[in-house]
Amino acid sequence: MSDEVVVVVKPKTNGMYFTQETENAIIEYNNTADYEIKNKIYRDRIHYAFFKLTENIIHTFKFYYTDVDNISDLQHEVISFLLSKIHLFNPEKGAKAYSYFGTIAKRYLIISNTKNYKKRVDKAPIEEIESDEQFSYRIDEGSAQDKLSNFI
């Protein structure tokens, strides 16, 4: 058996990438104990749906504040996270797989995006902000001496 990873990308058909067939594959994946069969189910029937789901969420909601260098690395990180949570999906609770995994991906990205945005803001040098001529952060020296009665 080869350790080579082969990614199967389904051709676009009618715009539906996360179908009932995908949900059935996730259920079958969770009910299978054999890792080789799980791997085949994931590669052939689930990966493309996770790939498109994460791609659409990242670009729709503009989750661009990341620790990684490019968006494809972020997408891989989110797909890995979804795969780590796939065993928690239970169709008997009434949720559809698309909604369930879409919500998980969005929450993961919101937390990651917020954390990384705060890091960037905290690292922004104050000198750059103060020297930005588009915005005035200083009070005019003349206005500091104006009396309040001049404005009434």
Phi, psi and chi 1 to 4 in degrees:
 res  aa     phi    psi   chi1   chi2   chi3   chi4
   1 MET       -  133.9  179.2  132.8 -161.6      -
   2 SER   -88.4  147.8  172.9      -      -      -
   3 ASP   -87.3    3.1  -71.6  -19.1      -      -
   4 GLU   -68.0  134.9 -175.9  179.0  -40.4      -
   5 VAL   -95.3  124.6  176.0      -      -      -
   6 VAL  -113.9  123.9  177.9      -      -      -
   7 VAL  -100.4  121.9  175.9      -      -      -
   8 VAL   -97.7  119.6  177.5      -      -      -
   9 VAL  -109.9  118.1  178.1      -      -      -
  10 LYS   -73.5  143.7  -69.7 -176.9 -178.2  178.3
  11 PRO   -69.6  147.6   21.8  -28.7      -      -
  12 LYS   -69.5  129.1 -171.8  173.1 -177.6  178.3
  13 THR  -107.8  -79.5   52.6      -      -      -
  14 ASN  -120.2   18.9   61.7   -1.8      -      -
  15 GLY    89.9  -11.7      -      -      -      -
  16 MET   -89.9  116.9  -62.6  -69.8  -68.9      -
  17 TYR  -112.1  -20.9   59.6   89.0      -      -
  18 PHE  -118.7   93.3 -146.4  108.2      -      -
  19 THR  -108.5 -178.8   61.8      -      -      -
  20 GLN   -62.8  -32.3 -175.1   61.5   43.5      -
  21 GLU   -62.0  -38.8  178.1 -174.4  -36.9      -
  22 THR   -65.5  -43.7  -52.6      -      -      -
  23 GLU   -62.3  -42.7 -175.1  164.2  -29.7      -
  24 ASN   -61.8  -37.6  -65.7  -17.1      -      -
  25 ALA   -65.2  -38.9      -      -      -      -
  26 ILE   -64.8  -42.4  -68.7  169.5      -      -
  27 ILE   -63.0  -44.7  -65.9  167.4      -      -
  28 GLU   -63.3  -40.3 -174.3  178.2  -21.9      -
  29 TYR   -58.5  -46.3  177.2   93.8      -      -
  30 ASN   -68.5  -28.4  -75.1  -23.3      -      -
  31 ASN   -89.3   -1.8  -67.9  -27.8      -      -
  32 THR   -99.8  135.2  -57.3      -      -      -
  33 ALA   -95.7  -24.0      -      -      -      -
  34 ASP   -76.9  119.9 -174.2   -7.3      -      -
  35 TYR   -67.3  -30.4  -73.1  105.7      -      -
  36 GLU   -67.6  -39.9  -73.3 -174.4   29.3      -
  37 ILE   -68.8  -41.5  -65.1  171.9      -      -
  38 LYS   -58.2  -44.8  -80.8 -173.8  171.1 -153.0
  39 ASN   -60.1  -43.3 -169.2   26.6      -      -
  40 LYS   -65.8  -43.8 -178.6  167.9  176.1   38.4
  41 ILE   -60.6  -45.2  -68.4  169.3      -      -
  42 TYR   -62.3  -52.2  176.3   76.0      -      -
  43 ARG   -59.8  -45.3  -88.7 -174.2  -68.3  122.0
  44 ASP   -83.6  -30.0  -63.7  -16.2      -      -
  45 ARG  -127.0  -15.0  -61.5  168.8   52.9 -161.3
  46 ILE  -115.7  -38.2  -60.1  171.9      -      -
  47 HIS   -54.3  -47.1  175.4   73.9      -      -
  48 TYR   -59.7  -41.0 -180.0   74.8      -      -
  49 ALA   -64.9  -43.6      -      -      -      -
  50 PHE   -64.0  -40.2  -82.1    5.7      -      -
  51 PHE   -60.5  -50.4  177.6   82.3      -      -
  52 LYS   -68.0  -39.7  -71.6  -58.4  -71.5 -179.7
  53 LEU   -59.1  -49.9  176.9   71.7      -      -
  54 THR   -67.2  -39.4   55.3      -      -      -
  55 GLU   -60.6  -47.0  178.7 -178.9   60.9      -
  56 ASN   -65.8  -41.1  -70.0  -16.9      -      -
  57 ILE   -66.4  -44.7  -70.9  172.6      -      -
  58 ILE   -59.6  -45.3  -70.5  167.9      -      -
  59 HIS   -80.9  -32.2  -66.7  -60.3      -      -
  60 THR   -68.1  -44.9  -59.8      -      -      -
  61 PHE   -97.3    4.5  -63.6  100.7      -      -
  62 LYS    55.5   52.5  -46.7  -95.9 -173.1  -86.2
  63 PHE   -84.4   78.8  -69.9  115.0      -      -
  64 TYR  -108.5   -4.7  -61.7  140.1      -      -
  65 TYR   -87.0   98.9  -64.9  104.7      -      -
  66 THR  -130.2  163.4   65.9      -      -      -
  67 ASP   -83.5  -17.4  -89.6  -17.2      -      -
  68 VAL   -90.7  162.6  -65.0      -      -      -
  69 ASP   -78.0  -29.7  -67.3  -29.0      -      -
  70 ASN  -141.6  165.7   58.0   43.3      -      -
  71 ILE   -66.8  -32.6  -61.6  -59.9      -      -
  72 SER   -65.2  -32.8   62.4      -      -      -
  73 ASP   -67.6  -39.9  -70.4  -18.3      -      -
  74 LEU   -63.1  -42.9  175.0   63.8      -      -
  75 GLN   -61.6  -42.8 -170.3  173.4    0.3      -
  76 HIS   -62.3  -39.2  177.7   72.7      -      -
  77 GLU   -62.0  -43.5 -175.2 -179.5  -51.0      -
  78 VAL   -69.3  -40.4  177.3      -      -      -
  79 ILE   -61.7  -41.8  -69.3  170.9      -      -
  80 SER   -61.4  -40.4  -62.7      -      -      -
  81 PHE   -64.2  -43.6 -178.3   73.6      -      -
  82 LEU   -61.6  -41.3  -68.0  178.7      -      -
  83 LEU   -64.6  -33.3 -168.4   54.2      -      -
  84 SER   -71.2  -19.3   74.6      -      -      -
  85 LYS  -106.3    3.3  -59.5  -62.8 -178.6 -172.2
  86 ILE   -62.2  -32.4 -162.5  168.5      -      -
  87 HIS   -67.9  -16.9   68.4  -78.2      -      -
  88 LEU   -83.0  -12.0  -62.3  173.8      -      -
  89 PHE   -70.6  126.5  174.7   68.1      -      -
  90 ASN  -132.7  106.9 -176.3   -2.6      -      -
  91 PRO   -65.9  -18.1   23.6  -31.3      -      -
  92 GLU   -70.4  -16.0  -66.3  172.7    3.8      -
  93 LYS   -81.7   -4.1  -68.7 -174.7  177.3  179.7
  94 GLY    97.4   -7.0      -      -      -      -
  95 ALA   -87.0  146.5      -      -      -      -
  96 LYS   -85.1  150.7  -69.2  -71.8 -172.1 -175.7
  97 ALA   -60.9  -39.3      -      -      -      -
  98 TYR   -60.0  -47.5  173.7   77.5      -      -
  99 SER   -66.4  -43.0  -60.5      -      -      -
 100 TYR   -61.0  -52.8  179.9   78.6      -      -
 101 PHE   -74.4  -29.4  -70.6  105.6      -      -
 102 GLY   -64.1  -42.2      -      -      -      -
 103 THR   -65.8  -43.8  -58.6      -      -      -
 104 ILE   -60.9  -44.8  -71.7  174.3      -      -
 105 ALA   -63.5  -44.5      -      -      -      -
 106 LYS   -63.1  -44.6  -78.8 -176.6 -121.1  173.2
 107 ARG   -62.6  -43.2  -73.2 -179.0 -179.8  171.4
 108 TYR   -59.7  -45.9  178.2   82.8      -      -
 109 LEU   -69.5  -35.7  -75.1  164.5      -      -
 110 ILE   -62.7  -47.5  -72.9  168.7      -      -
 111 ILE   -63.1  -46.4  -68.7  167.9      -      -
 112 SER   -64.0  -44.4  175.6      -      -      -
 113 ASN   -63.9  -44.0 -161.9   58.4      -      -
 114 THR   -63.7  -45.4  -57.0      -      -      -
 115 LYS   -61.1  -45.0  176.7 -177.6   73.9  171.9
 116 ASN   -73.6  -32.5  -68.0  -43.0      -      -
 117 TYR   -65.0  -43.5  178.7   76.1      -      -
 118 LYS   -61.7  -38.2  -75.1 -179.5 -178.8  177.3
 119 LYS   -62.1  -42.6  -78.3 -177.5 -171.1  175.9
 120 ARG   -66.9  -41.7  -74.9 -174.3  176.7 -166.9
 121 VAL   -65.5  -42.7  168.2      -      -      -
 122 ASP   -64.2  -28.7  -69.9  -17.6      -      -
 123 LYS   -89.8   -7.1  -69.8 -179.7 -177.9  177.6
 124 ALA   -67.5  125.5      -      -      -      -
 125 PRO   -70.1  134.0   14.0  -17.6      -      -
 126 ILE   -63.4  -34.9  -56.5 -122.4      -      -
 127 GLU   -58.1  -38.8  -63.2   79.7   32.9      -
 128 GLU   -66.0  -41.0  -80.6 -174.6   33.0      -
 129 ILE   -65.2  -45.0  -64.7  171.6      -      -
 130 GLU   -69.0  -28.5  -70.8  177.1  -12.7      -
 131 SER   -88.1   -2.5   67.2      -      -      -
 132 ASP   -68.5  114.9 -171.9   -4.7      -      -
 133 GLU   -78.5  -11.9  -66.9 -178.4    8.3      -
 134 GLN   -68.4  -28.1  -84.5 -172.3  -45.3      -
 135 PHE  -123.0  144.8  -57.5   98.9      -      -
 136 SER  -105.6  118.0  175.1      -      -      -
 137 TYR  -105.6   -2.4  -63.1  102.3      -      -
 138 ARG  -109.7  148.8  -65.0 -168.5  177.3  105.4
 139 ILE   -84.7  137.6  -61.3  174.1      -      -
 140 ASP   -59.3  137.2  -68.1  -23.3      -      -
 141 GLU   -62.9  -35.6  -81.9  109.8   32.8      -
 142 GLY   -68.4  -35.0      -      -      -      -
 143 SER   -73.1  -21.2   64.9      -      -      -
 144 ALA   -69.6  -25.4      -      -      -      -
 145 GLN   -94.3  -10.2  -65.0  176.6   -0.3      -
 146 ASP   -63.7  143.1  -70.2  -18.2      -      -
 147 LYS   -86.9  151.1  -64.9 -177.9 -179.9  176.1
 148 LEU   -60.7  -31.1 -178.0   59.4      -      -
 149 SER   -64.7  -24.1   61.1      -      -      -
 150 ASN   -68.3  -23.3  -67.5  -15.8      -      -
 151 PHE   -95.9  -10.2  -64.6  104.8      -      -
 152 ILE   -89.9      -  -61.9  177.2      -      -
